[in-house]
């Protein structure tokens, strides 16, 4: 089974380029906005005459009926924005709309009329649902606007987070059910990065109920994607998911979920065993499965951590490829 790719789905960060103008109050996040997913969906008949619903526009097929896209992801995120301080001066701030700490790194790509003492790059931690000062947008010539072109990247979580669960995790499906583990450490065929090394893939039919493995707060969701494939450039960002923050600062990712099946929303507290979504086959995937991984921010990089699950008679078990664990 293919793993979720290494971009925002597994928390490696989101890249932005933007232009901020001070004096003339204008901000334009121009090239890449992944926080709100809006797209066209298509309805068409396949070669067997069956109706197909997909977010992929088919080539060479007639009777194509576009369906209105629906924003399915959370409308929260991280952004660099222009603001005005108490002295009425233009400043650049980093805004975090997530309920988790995030670490942001930025770089000034080019500028015009910006005070040369302004930092060219930096790295900041932003508390949950808060903002931090990045730099003053002070002009060299006060009669002309400042233009700043910048890029930035962020990671979920505080770099001091330690994985300290107070109990074994619950397997993320119905109690007494069992599903085969198609990939687990040290078999890292498609889990070769640090962010996915300890991820687990559970083979299960599309529509299988997915349950929270641990208490937490929902950070981010996406549910609008309907197809899967092995074109990493196209499919990597098209996996539906739920990301949940734990009280120790780690985050669990439940990936490849079914289209419009997410039952929780950002900011919502969920309990272990709560029904959160249905499994699916979306994004970069070779077949129906649930991708589950717990991650933390370790020194500015996303790292997955080993997880043990509740077993029979109160035991705690680690899983291996080929296991078929029963949920307790």
C-alpha positions, 0 to 999 in steps of 0.5 A, spaced: 500 500 500 502 506 498 503 511 503 501 518 504 506 523 501 511 527 505 507 534 504 502 537 509 498 531 510 504 528 514 506 535 517 512 536 513 510 543 512 506 548 507 510 552 502 507 559 501 510 565 496 506 572 497 507 579 497 506 584 502 505 591 501 505 596 507 503 603 506 498 601 501 494 596 505 494 590 501 496 582 502 496 577 497 497 570 498 498 568 491 501 562 489 499 556 493 494 556 498 492 548 501 488 550 507 481 551 503 480 545 498 475 547 493 475 544 486 470 541 481 467 534 481 465 530 475 460 525 473 461 521 467 459 514 465 465 509 464 466 504 458 461 499 462 456 505 462 456 506 470 456 513 473 463 515 476 464 521 481 471 523 481 475 530 482 479 528 476 477 530 469 477 525 464 480 525 458 476 524 451 470 522 454 463 525 452 457 527 457 461 530 462 457 533 467 461 538 472 458 538 479 459 544 484 466 543 488 465 543 496 470 546 501 472 540 505 478 542 509 478 546 515 478 553 513 484 554 518 491 555 517 498 559 518 499 565 514 504 571 514 500 577 514 501 585 514 498 588 521 499 595 524 502 596 531 500 600 537 504 606 534 501 605 527 507 602 523 506 596 518 509 590 521 509 583 518 506 577 523 505 570 523 498 568 524 496 561 527 489 559 526 490 552 529 489 549 536 496 546 536 503 550 536 506 551 530 513 552 528 514 557 522 520 558 518 520 564 513 525 567 508 525 574 504 526 572 497 526 579 494 524 586 497 523 593 495 524 600 499 525 595 505 529 597 511 536 594 510 536 592 517 530 587 516 532 580 517 532 576 511 530 569 514 527 567 521 524 561 525 519 562 530 514 558 534 507 560 534 502 558 540 495 555 538 490 560 535 495 566 536 500 570 532 507 573 533 511 579 531 516 577 525 519 584 522 517 591 521 516 593 514 519 600 515 521 603 508 527 607 506 523 612 503 517 614 507 513 616 501 513 610 497 510 603 499 514 597 501 514 591 497 516 584 500 516 577 497 517 572 501 516 564 502 515 560 508 514 553 511 511 550 517 511 544 522 505 542 527 507 541 534 512 544 539 519 542 538 519 540 546 513 535 545 515 528 548 510 522 546 507 520 553 501 516 552 497 515 559 495 508 556 496 504 550 492 506 544 486 503 541 486 500 535 482 505 530 476 500 528 470 497 531 471 493 538 472 485 536 473 487 529 480 485 526 484 487 520 490 485 516 496 490 517 499 491 510 505 495 512 509 496 519 516 498 521 521 495 520 518 494 513 518 501 510 517 500 503 513 506 502 514 509 509 521 511 508 521 518 511 522 519 518 515 522 518 512 516 516 517 510 519 512 508 524 506 509 520 501 503 520 497 501 514 491 497 515 487 494 509 480 495 510 474 496 505 472 503 503 466 505 508 469 502 514 468 506 521 474 509 523 475 511 531 479 515 535 485 511 538 486 516 543 483 523 546 485 529 543 483 536 539 481 536 532 486 540 528 485 539 521 480 535 516 479 534 509 474 530 506 472 533 499 477 528 495 474 522 491 479 518 487 486 515 488 492 513 484 500 513 484 501 519 480 505 522 486 505 529 483 497 529 482 495 524 488 499 526 494 495 532 496 488 529 495 488 524 501 482 525 506 484 525 513 483 527 520 489 530 524 488 530 532 492 533 537 494 529 544 495 532 550 503 531 550 503 535 544 504 529 539 499 529 533 495 523 530 494 522 523 488 518 520 489 518 512 486 516 506 479 517 508 472 516 504 469 522 501 465 526 505 465 521 511 469 526 516 464 526 522 468 531 527 471 538 526 477 543 527 477 545 535 472 539 537 475 535 543 474 527 541 474 521 546 478 515 545 473 510 541 469 516 538 467 515 531 471 520 527 470 518 519 470 512 514 476 509 511 477 510 504 482 510 498 483 517 496 490 520 495 496 517 493 494 510 494 494 503 491 488 500 494 483 501 500 486 502 507 487 506 513 494 510 514 495 511 521 501 515 524 503 519 531 508 524 529 511 530 533 516 536 531 523 534 533 528 539 532 524 542 526 522 536 523 516 531 523 518 525 526 513 519 527 513 515 533 512 507 535 505 506 538 503 500 542 495 498 542 491 495 547 491 487 547 487 482 550 487 482 558 490 489 558 496 487 555 500 492 550 502 490 543 506 492 538 504 491 531 508 488 525 506 487 517 502 481 517 498 481 523 491 481 524 490 485 531 483 485 534 481 491 537 480 491 545 
